[in-house]
C-alpha cells in the first residue's frame, strides 16, 4: 500500500461492522466506513437480508449515510474503508460519489473462496447487451429522449460528476 492516508483504526471499525452484519443475521460479512478529515462521516454494513434488498451492500449503506450527513452527493475529499473489494454496483456508486480513495481488506478472489463471487457480473458487463444472460434491449423513445434533453439544458452541476473529476 502506498497511500499515506490509510489508518488502521478505520479498517478495524469496518471489520467490527462486518461482524455485526452476519452475527445479527442482517447480511453478508461486509462492513464499510467513510472518513473525512480524520472523522467517520458514514458507516454501514451489508443489510441485504434485513432490508430484503439486494442493493443494501455495506458500501451503499455507508455512502447513503455519508451523503446524508455531508448534505450532498460529493464525497471527493473522503476515504472509504471496506472489508471487501467493491462489487460492480458499489464500484459505480463510488465513482458517482467521487470518493477520493478506497481501501479494501479482502479481494474479490477472497470473497469467491468464501462462497460469494462477483466475477460473473464483471464478465457480463463486458459482454454486448444481446450476449448477456439477462436480456438487455434498447427501447428508444422520443419522449424519453425529450426529457433527457430538457434536463441537459438545465445544466445541473452534479449531473456528470466524473467529467471534471481528475483521476490520479
C-alpha positions in Angstrom: 0.0 0.0 0.0 1.4 3.4 -1.0 -1.3 5.8 0.1 -0.3 7.7 3.3 -4.0 8.4 4.2 -4.5 4.8 5.3 -5.4 4.5 9.0 -5.8 1.0 10.5 -8.4 2.2 13.1 -10.9 2.9 10.4 -10.4 -0.6 8.8 -10.9 -2.1 12.3 -14.2 -0.3 12.6 -15.3 -1.6 9.2 -14.3 -5.1 10.4 -16.5 -4.6 13.5 -19.4 -3.7 11.3 -18.8 -6.8 9.1 -19.1 -9.0 12.1 -22.3 -7.2 13.2 -23.7 -7.8 9.7 -23.6 -11.5 9.8 -23.9 -12.1 13.5 -27.2 -10.1 13.5 -28.4 -12.0 10.5 -28.9 -8.8 8.6 -26.4 -9.6 5.8 -23.2 -10.9 4.5 -20.0 -10.1 6.5 -19.1 -6.8 4.8 -18.6 -3.5 6.7 -17.7 -0.1 5.5 -16.8 3.4 6.9 -16.3 6.7 5.1 -13.9 9.2 6.6 -13.4 12.9 6.0 -10.7 14.9 7.8 -9.9 12.0 10.1 -13.6 11.5 11.2 -16.1 8.9 10.3 -18.9 10.6 8.5 -20.7 7.5 7.2 -20.8 3.8 8.1 -22.7 0.8 7.2 -22.7 -3.0 6.8 -24.4 -5.4 4.5 -28.1 -5.5 5.2 -29.5 -7.4 2.2 -31.5 -9.9 4.3 -32.8 -7.3 6.8 -34.0 -4.9 4.1 -34.9 -7.6 1.6 -32.9 -5.5 -0.8 -30.1 -6.8 -3.0 -28.7 -3.2 -3.2 -28.2 -2.9 0.6 -24.4 -3.6 0.4 -22.2 -2.2 3.2 -20.7 0.4 0.8 -24.1 1.5 -0.4 -25.4 1.9 3.1 -22.2 3.9 4.1 -22.4 6.1 1.1 -26.0 6.9 1.8 -25.2 7.7 5.4 -22.2 9.9 4.5 -24.1 11.8 1.8 -27.0 12.5 4.2 -24.5 13.8 6.8 -22.5 15.8 4.2 -25.6 17.3 2.8 -24.8 16.4 -0.8 -23.6 13.9 -3.4 -19.9 14.8 -3.4 -17.6 12.7 -1.2 -14.5 13.7 -3.1 -12.5 14.6 0.0 -13.3 11.2 1.6 -11.7 7.9 2.1 -13.6 4.6 2.1 -12.6 1.6 4.2 -14.4 -1.6 3.3 -13.8 -5.2 4.2 -14.3 -6.4 0.7 -13.2 -5.2 -2.8 -16.3 -3.4 -4.1 -18.7 -5.2 -6.5 -19.7 -3.6 -9.8 -22.7 -1.8 -8.2 -20.7 -0.4 -5.4 -17.8 0.5 -7.7 -20.2 2.6 -9.8 -21.6 4.3 -6.7 -18.0 5.1 -5.5 -17.4 6.9 -8.8 -20.8 8.7 -8.7 -20.0 9.9 -5.2 -16.4 10.8 -6.3 -14.8 9.2 -3.2 -11.1 10.1 -3.2 -9.6 6.7 -2.3 -10.8 3.2 -1.4 -9.0 0.8 1.0 -10.3 -2.8 1.0 -9.2 -5.7 3.2 -10.3 -8.7 1.2 -10.1 -9.2 -2.6 -12.8 -10.5 -4.9 -10.8 -13.7 -5.0 -11.1 -13.9 -1.2 -14.9 -13.5 -1.5 -15.1 -16.2 -4.1 -13.2 -18.5 -1.7 -15.7 -17.7 1.0 -18.7 -18.5 -1.3 -19.8 -15.3 -3.0 -18.3 -14.5 -6.3 -18.9 -11.3 -8.3 -16.7 -12.3 -11.2 -19.6 -13.4 -13.4 -21.1 -9.8 -13.1 -17.8 -8.3 -14.2 -17.8 -10.7 -17.1 -21.4 -9.9 -18.0 -20.7 -6.2 -18.1 -18.0 -6.8 -20.7 -20.5 -8.6 -23.0 -22.6 -7.0 -25.7 -26.2 -6.4 -24.5 -27.5 -9.2 -26.7 -25.0 -11.7 -25.4 -25.8 -11.2 -21.7 -27.6 -13.9 -19.6 -30.3 -11.3 -18.7 -31.7 -9.7 -21.8 -30.9 -6.0 -22.3 -32.9 -4.4 -25.2 -32.9 -0.9 -26.4 -36.4 0.6 -26.4 -35.6 4.0 -27.8 -38.4 6.5 -27.2 -38.7 10.1 -28.4 -40.5 11.3 -25.3 -37.8 9.8 -23.0 -35.1 11.5 -25.2 -37.0 14.8 -24.9 -37.0 14.7 -21.1 -33.3 13.8 -21.1 -32.5 16.8 -23.4 -34.7 19.1 -21.2 -32.7 18.0 -18.2 -29.4 18.6 -20.1 -30.5 22.2 -20.9 -30.8 22.9 -17.2 -27.0 22.5 -16.7 -27.2 20.8 -13.3 -23.7 20.8 -11.8 -23.8 17.3 -10.3 -25.2 15.6 -13.4 -21.9 14.1 -14.6 -19.6 14.0 -11.6 -16.6 12.3 -13.3 -16.3 14.8 -16.2 -14.5 17.4 -14.1 -13.0 14.6 -11.9 -9.3 14.1 -12.4 -8.3 10.5 -11.7 -4.8 10.3 -10.2 
